[in-house]
Amino acid sequence: MEMSAAALASHVRKQFAKIIVGQSDAVDQLLLVVLTGGHALIEGVPGLAKTLAVKCLAHIFQLQFQRVQCTPDLIPADILGGNMFQPGEGTFRLHRGPVFTDLLLVDEINRMPPRTQSALLEAMEELQVTIDGTSHRLSGSFAVFATQNPIEYEGTYPLPEAQLDRFLMKIRMGNPEAEQESQILSRYQDGFDVRNLERAGLETVSKNALEAARQEAAHVRVEPKLFDYIVSIVRATRDSAAVSLGASPRAAVSMMLAAKALAATEGRDFLIPDDVKTVAPPILRHRMLLKPEADLEGIAPDQVIAEVLAGIAVPK
């Protein structure tokens, strides 16, 4: 069954509400990532349903799901797989790793050593992996949803800028309100089981419906003056006094694609400046490297983004 992007968004929100209490901004941003075919970095302290949200996303869209739990001793073959010798046949056979899926959850990605992090770069950018000199295509729906803990840095490896830039969005999940936490307890008291999503009665979406919504988002019209607006925002991050490395041209492309998807989910076939302003924080916050003195002063990327947006004239 095909449906409009707006109807799809409404459906996804209703399904998520059966599993996750609150986190409405994160849910909307996860949907935009799926509609644009991008990758997402999800940041939050333990216990906020980051992993559950990704599992729920895969279930609703009927996507194959694999999970990698990152540790400091993880090697590339643990993700990519490798050629295994078959004694009975006297030949090597490819053992496919978890990267051969639709949706790959990389849990605590900053615990993965740099050599293994680099193994994901080709997969994220080219939708292929190279094993023993041979390239292997990945699923056309392949996407990485990586989680990280923002407060625990012991035994972690910061993600390189080249890899951060390949994530469409950095989605932040915060603690729920007191009323929402009480609702979570009530659900568990009533028998909710986080390990059995089937019992939650989630209504899935066909791949045809998802593809139709993606096409609708792709055909959202963008006026030339909005090209200039997006470019002005990205270039302003490079000129900020608090930033040593601003957003790349890829950030501008990502911002336009995400804003178009947002417009489609709101039932419009044209882009408006508010679409761009809404997606700017999750698109830009991980693509800027703050100066050490800005960090010492407690300046956060979102604060810089807010100042950038306030300083640029909105096209009429």
C-alpha positions as CSV (number, residue, x, y, z in Angstrom):
1,M,0.0,0.0,0.0
2,E,1.5,3.4,-1.1
3,M,0.9,6.5,1.1
4,S,2.1,10.0,1.0
5,A,5.2,11.1,2.9
6,A,2.9,13.0,5.4
7,A,0.8,9.9,5.9
8,L,3.9,7.8,6.3
9,A,5.3,10.1,8.9
10,S,2.0,10.1,10.9
11,H,1.9,6.3,10.7
12,V,5.5,5.9,11.9
13,R,5.0,8.3,14.8
14,K,1.9,6.3,15.9
15,Q,3.9,3.0,15.8
16,F,6.8,4.5,17.7
17,A,4.4,5.7,20.4
18,K,3.5,2.1,21.1
19,I,7.1,1.3,22.0
20,I,8.8,4.6,23.1
21,V,7.5,7.3,25.4
22,G,8.4,10.8,24.3
23,Q,11.6,11.4,22.2
24,S,9.4,12.9,19.5
25,D,12.2,15.0,18.0
26,A,14.5,12.0,17.8
27,V,11.7,9.9,16.1
28,D,11.1,12.7,13.5
29,Q,14.8,12.9,12.8
30,L,15.2,9.1,12.5
31,L,12.4,9.2,9.9
32,L,14.2,12.0,7.9
33,V,17.4,9.8,7.9
34,V,15.4,6.9,6.4
35,L,13.7,9.1,3.8
36,T,17.0,10.5,2.6
37,G,18.9,7.1,2.7
38,G,21.5,8.5,5.1
39,H,23.3,7.4,8.2
40,A,22.7,8.6,11.8
41,L,24.8,9.0,14.9
42,I,22.6,8.8,18.0
43,E,24.0,10.3,21.2
44,G,22.6,9.8,24.7
45,V,23.4,8.3,28.1
46,P,22.6,4.6,28.7
47,G,19.0,3.6,29.2
48,L,17.3,6.1,26.9
49,A,16.1,3.5,24.3
50,K,18.6,4.3,21.6
51,T,19.0,0.7,20.6
52,L,15.3,0.1,21.0
53,A,14.5,3.0,18.7
54,V,16.7,1.6,15.9
55,K,15.2,-1.9,16.3
56,C,11.7,-0.3,16.2
57,L,12.7,1.5,13.0
58,A,13.9,-1.6,11.3
59,H,10.7,-3.5,12.3
60,I,8.3,-0.8,11.0
61,F,10.1,-0.6,7.6
62,Q,10.7,-4.4,7.4
63,L,14.4,-3.9,7.0
64,Q,17.0,-6.6,7.8
65,F,18.7,-5.7,11.0
66,Q,22.1,-6.6,12.4
67,R,23.9,-5.3,15.5
68,V,27.5,-4.9,16.3
69,Q,28.5,-4.3,19.9
70,C,31.8,-2.3,19.8
71,T,34.7,-3.2,22.0
72,P,38.4,-2.0,21.9
73,D,39.5,-5.4,20.4
74,L,37.0,-5.4,17.5
75,I,38.8,-6.0,14.2
76,P,37.5,-5.2,10.6
77,A,36.7,-8.9,9.9
78,D,34.2,-8.9,12.8
79,I,32.1,-6.4,10.8
80,L,33.0,-7.2,7.2
81,G,33.5,-11.0,7.4
82,G,36.1,-12.8,5.5
83,N,37.1,-15.7,3.3
84,M,37.0,-18.9,5.3
85,F,38.8,-22.1,4.1
86,Q,36.5,-25.1,3.7
87,P,38.6,-28.2,4.4
88,G,36.0,-30.6,2.8
89,E,36.0,-28.6,-0.5
90,G,39.6,-27.3,-0.5
91,T,38.4,-23.8,-1.4
92,F,37.7,-20.5,0.3
93,R,34.1,-19.3,0.9
94,L,33.0,-15.8,1.8
95,H,31.6,-15.6,5.4
96,R,29.5,-12.5,5.3
97,G,29.8,-10.2,8.4
98,P,27.0,-8.2,9.9
99,V,27.6,-5.3,7.4
100,F,25.6,-7.4,4.8
101,T,22.2,-6.2,6.0
102,D,19.8,-3.3,5.5
103,L,20.1,-1.5,8.8
104,L,23.3,-1.9,10.8
105,L,23.3,-0.8,14.5
106,V,26.8,0.0,15.6
107,D,26.5,0.2,19.4
108,E,29.0,2.5,21.2
109,I,30.9,3.2,18.0
110,N,33.5,5.3,19.9
111,R,34.7,2.1,21.6
112,M,35.7,0.7,18.2
113,P,39.4,1.1,17.4
114,P,40.4,3.5,14.5
115,R,41.4,0.6,12.1
116,T,37.9,-0.9,12.5
117,Q,36.2,2.4,12.3
118,S,37.9,3.0,8.9
119,A,36.4,-0.3,7.7
120,L,33.0,1.3,7.8
121,L,33.9,4.3,5.6
122,E,33.8,2.5,2.3
123,A,30.5,0.8,3.3
124,M,28.9,4.1,4.3
125,E,30.1,6.1,1.2
126,E,30.1,3.5,-1.6
127,L,27.6,0.8,-0.4
128,Q,30.3,-1.8,-0.9
129,V,33.1,-3.5,1.0
130,T,36.4,-4.8,-0.1
131,I,37.5,-8.2,1.3
132,D,40.8,-9.7,0.2
133,G,40.9,-7.4,-2.8
134,T,37.4,-8.2,-4.0
135,S,34.6,-5.7,-3.9
136,H,31.2,-6.8,-2.6
137,R,28.0,-4.8,-3.0
138,L,25.8,-4.1,0.0
139,S,22.1,-3.8,0.2
140,G,20.6,-0.8,-1.6
141,S,18.9,0.0,1.7
142,F,22.1,-0.2,3.7
143,A,22.3,2.4,6.5
144,V,24.4,2.7,9.6
145,F,22.8,3.9,12.9
146,A,25.6,4.3,15.4
147,T,25.2,5.1,19.1
148,Q,27.6,6.7,21.5
149,N,27.7,7.7,25.1
150,P,28.5,11.4,25.5
151,I,29.8,11.2,29.1
152,E,32.1,8.2,29.3
153,Y,35.4,8.6,27.5
154,E,37.7,6.1,29.1
155,G,38.7,3.4,26.6
156,T,37.1,5.3,23.7
157,Y,38.4,6.5,20.3
158,P,37.1,9.8,19.0
159,L,35.6,9.4,15.5
160,P,37.7,11.1,12.8
161,E,36.2,14.1,11.0
162,A,36.0,12.2,7.7
163,Q,33.8,9.6,9.3
164,L,31.6,12.1,11.2
165,D,31.0,14.0,8.0
166,R,29.4,10.8,6.5
167,F,26.7,10.8,9.1
168,L,23.7,12.7,7.8
169,M,22.5,13.7,11.3
170,K,23.7,13.6,14.9
171,I,20.5,12.9,16.9
172,R,20.5,13.6,20.6
173,M,18.2,11.7,23.0
174,G,17.7,13.3,26.4
175,N,16.0,12.1,29.6
176,P,12.2,12.0,29.5
177,E,10.0,14.2,31.7
178,A,8.8,12.9,35.1
179,E,5.3,12.2,33.7
180,Q,6.8,10.2,30.8
181,E,9.0,8.2,33.1
182,S,5.9,7.2,35.1
183,Q,4.2,6.2,31.9
184,I,7.2,3.9,31.1
185,L,6.8,2.2,34.4
186,S,3.1,1.8,33.8
187,R,3.8,0.1,30.5
188,Y,6.2,-2.4,32.1
189,Q,3.7,-3.1,34.8
190,D,1.1,-3.9,32.2
191,G,3.5,-6.5,30.6
192,F,5.5,-4.6,28.0
193,D,8.5,-6.6,27.0
194,V,11.3,-4.7,25.2
195,R,12.6,-8.0,23.9
196,N,9.4,-8.9,22.1
197,L,8.3,-6.1,19.7
198,E,5.9,-8.5,18.0
199,R,3.5,-8.3,21.0
200,A,3.4,-4.5,20.7
201,G,1.3,-4.8,17.5
202,L,3.5,-2.6,15.3
203,E,2.0,-2.1,11.9
204,T,4.7,-2.3,9.2
205,V,5.3,-0.3,6.1
206,S,5.9,-1.8,2.7
207,K,9.1,-1.1,0.9
208,N,7.0,0.3,-2.0
209,A,5.5,2.8,0.4
210,L,8.9,3.8,1.6
211,E,10.2,4.2,-1.9
212,A,7.2,6.3,-2.9
213,A,7.8,8.6,0.1
214,R,11.5,8.9,-0.8
215,Q,10.6,9.9,-4.4
216,E,8.1,12.4,-3.1
217,A,10.8,14.0,-0.9
218,A,13.3,14.0,-3.8
219,H,10.8,16.0,-6.0
220,V,10.2,18.8,-3.4
221,R,11.0,22.1,-5.2
222,V,13.8,24.3,-4.0
223,E,13.9,27.9,-5.1
224,P,17.4,29.3,-6.0
225,K,17.3,31.8,-3.1
226,L,17.1,28.8,-0.7
227,F,20.3,27.3,-2.3
228,D,22.0,30.6,-1.3
229,Y,20.4,30.5,2.2
230,I,21.7,27.0,2.9
231,V,25.2,27.8,1.5
232,S,25.3,31.0,3.7
233,I,24.6,29.0,6.8
234,V,27.3,26.4,6.1
235,R,29.9,29.0,5.1
236,A,29.1,31.0,8.3
237,T,30.1,28.0,10.4
238,R,33.6,28.3,8.9
239,D,33.8,32.0,9.8
240,S,32.6,31.6,13.4
241,A,35.1,32.8,16.0
242,A,34.4,29.7,18.1
243,V,35.0,27.2,15.3
244,S,38.4,25.9,14.0
245,L,36.9,23.7,11.4
246,G,33.5,24.5,9.9
247,A,31.0,22.4,8.0
248,S,31.9,20.9,4.5
249,P,30.0,21.2,1.2
250,R,28.6,17.7,2.0
251,A,26.9,19.4,5.0
252,A,25.1,21.7,2.6
253,V,23.9,18.8,0.4
254,S,22.8,16.9,3.6
255,M,20.9,20.0,4.8
256,M,19.0,20.4,1.6
257,L,18.1,16.7,1.4
258,A,16.9,16.5,5.0
259,A,14.9,19.8,4.6
260,K,13.2,18.4,1.5
261,A,12.3,15.3,3.4
262,L,10.9,17.4,6.2
263,A,8.8,19.4,3.7
264,A,7.4,16.2,2.3
265,T,6.4,14.8,5.7
266,E,4.5,18.0,6.3
267,G,2.6,17.6,3.1
268,R,4.4,20.3,1.0
269,D,6.0,20.0,-2.4
270,F,8.2,23.1,-1.9
271,L,10.9,24.1,0.6
272,I,10.6,26.9,3.0
273,P,13.3,28.5,5.2
274,D,11.8,27.0,8.4
275,D,12.5,23.5,7.0
276,V,16.2,24.5,6.7
277,K,16.3,26.0,10.2
278,T,14.7,22.9,11.7
279,V,17.2,20.4,10.3
280,A,20.3,22.7,10.8
281,P,21.2,21.6,14.3
282,P,21.3,17.8,13.8
283,I,22.9,18.3,10.4
284,L,25.7,20.6,11.6
285,R,26.4,19.8,15.3
286,H,28.9,17.0,14.5
287,R,30.5,18.6,11.6
288,M,32.1,21.6,13.5
289,L,35.3,21.4,15.5
290,L,35.3,24.0,18.2
291,K,38.4,25.9,19.2
292,P,39.9,24.8,22.6
293,E,39.1,28.1,24.2
294,A,35.4,27.8,23.1
295,D,35.3,24.4,24.8
296,L,36.8,25.9,28.0
297,E,34.1,28.6,28.0
298,G,31.4,25.9,27.7
299,I,30.3,26.9,24.3
300,A,28.4,24.1,22.6
301,P,27.9,23.4,18.8
302,D,24.2,24.0,19.0
303,Q,24.9,27.5,20.5
304,V,27.1,28.3,17.6
305,I,24.4,27.1,15.2
306,A,21.8,29.2,16.8
307,E,24.0,32.3,16.5
308,V,24.7,31.5,12.8
309,L,21.0,31.1,12.1
310,A,20.2,34.4,13.9
311,G,22.8,36.2,11.9
312,I,21.7,35.3,8.4
313,A,18.7,37.0,6.7
314,V,15.9,34.7,6.0
315,P,14.9,34.8,2.3
316,K,11.4,36.1,1.6
